[in-house]
Amino acid sequence: MKRGEYASRGPVPQEVISAKEFELPSLGEGQVLIEVLASPINPSDVLTLTGEYGMLPPLPAVGGNEGVGRVATLGPQTDAWAIGELVLLPIGSGTWTTHMVADAQRLIALPPQGDPLQLSMLSVNPPTALLMLREFVDLQPGDWVIQNAANSAVGGYLVQIAASRGLKTVNIVRRKSAVDAVKASGAEHVLVDGDDLHERVAELTSGAKIRLGIDAVGGMASERLARCLGQAGTMVNYGGMSGEPCMLSPATFVFRDLHLRGFWLAQWFRTATPEKQFAVFRELALQVAQGELKARIQATYGIDQIRDAVAAAAGDERDGKIVLEPNKG
Amino acid sequence: MKRGEYASRGPVPQEVISAKEFELPSLGEGQVLIEVLASPINPSDVLTLTGEYGMLPPLPAVGGNEGVGRVATLGPQTDAWAIGELVLLPIGSGTWTTHMVADAQRLIALPPQGDPLQLSMLSVNPPTALLMLREFVDLQPGDWVIQNAANSAVGGYLVQIAASRGLKTVNIVRRKSAVDAVKASGAEHVLVDGDDLHERVAELTSGAKIRLGIDAVGGMASERLARCLGQAGTMVNYGGMSGEPCMLSPATFVFRDLHLRGFWLAQWFRTATPEKQFAVFRELALQVAQGELKARIQATYGIDQIRDAVAAAAGDERDGKIVLEPNKG
């Protein structure tokens, strides 16, 4: 049994974490032992290791916030479950581990035919994309949405979820080499960011009013995105990949009455009812299991390569997700 | 008859404007001739001369958007008015002029005992301050509000209006030399901006949750102000005195669910009903006429000194408003 542990935080995330042997506790009432099949390394995981995230677990801690596994051993009073069942791990449970003991009532059963790698990314990025499309602006089929960081995992899910709802997306990337990958994930319209972005967008959309912009870059990329929005449009930020604060000129958002909001999934989890949360997961799990919703995967790593995996996830210029397969040789 | 005219726009506002002789048209039905007593030079006027404002009049144009005057001559069918009456000039009518012909029905009569200089600033800055306090967050007596650019005219009005509503204000200035002037305009709590601002504010307010922040500076001053706000607080920007875009780190406003909005009075005028607008002016005119609401005046200029006046208004480090008295010497 091994897991990725860290006892301190620091600016180079792969230096604070390492794979460590551990002993499993015995199974209590209502608990099951799970063999973890897959768990991704999300940007929020990296920020948790560097200490920049909005909430930080007490130290020492096990990394990882989501994943899938198979039920390996049943503890007392877990009759509703079967050995071998595919399950979603509880969110925030330290999922970078070969095995974990979990309260069975916190597990969500997954469609058995689903791809474990794709299902392991279900809990964080797809709901982020879905909720940003749904919670801020009442969009109707045919409406346009614009996003930057279109090459990110959230960006890819957003393209697919938007399309399934009849929304059209303008997808912005920072480098030309990313255009093909974004198109391959289903995006029809992909533009490379630049000072004339709003002009190229207006041409693309024939001047349609864009009411929702989604920013994960920050810096002047926020301003360039904001300039593409129509009067009283809303910009939602959910990340700062540029490492810079969002920049927004008063002229852009005062004269056009723009609204800037932030989206943080952890906050939504804190406030949405369990029924609402379950409905979101059920909708998304079905789409992922059926292959309608998927993310590109750049590489997978075993638990012994946890440092390489974190370094790859923290690096620039990825074209897909880094996923741990903890029990992989 | 002279007025401040410009036929082009440019980066040095005092260079595009000059005092020019003009001939008054004869009075039509329902029109009166007004002798202009006072008209301020607002930041929005300067941005109109440089071309940076959100709406620009066709050229050539007469500068100035607000002011007061006395009725000097009555045209046909203006029986409701009397020679010598003190009136508010129509907004946006080109008020940097010794005289103007106006439709009497667009005039608002003012309390005759009011100070024309103070009343001349009634239409733009006081409603900006009042509406920013009123339209975004439902504040209750005892609540805190924080603003930067506290040394501006809007900042001064905001202190006075907030106090009259039982709100407490934290007032931020950029330089120590401005503290006394802001205190003199009625502010109890004045802090000089800096990286530890949020800590000093928390100490001052004993950690009270601040739900409204008002920003007219931009740059990292926006971020420092945002850090003082409580969870789900709203920041309203109405200007960019630093010349930089507002900077807001994703960590500050995503993790704390802040809302960023812009306020533009011209937009409010376009959308608010005439009754609402009249109610705002009536409330404010009474307070100004009674001396409860006032702005510091740095200097007044005659129409022949229009270039000096604009240069003074556009300059840094003012401690009061620049007001034209067009008919002065």
Interface residues (C-beta under 8 A of the other chain):
Chain A: E52 Y53 G54 M55 G218 M220 E223 N237 Y238 G239 G240 E244 P245 C246 M247 L248 S249 P250 A251 F253 V254 F255 R256 D257 L258 H259 L260 R261 G262 F263 W264 Q267
Chain B: E52 Y53 G54 M55 G218 M220 E223 N237 Y238 G239 G240 E244 P245 C246 M247 L248 S249 P250 A251 F253 V254 F255 R256 D257 L258 H259 L260 R261 G262 F263 W264 Q267
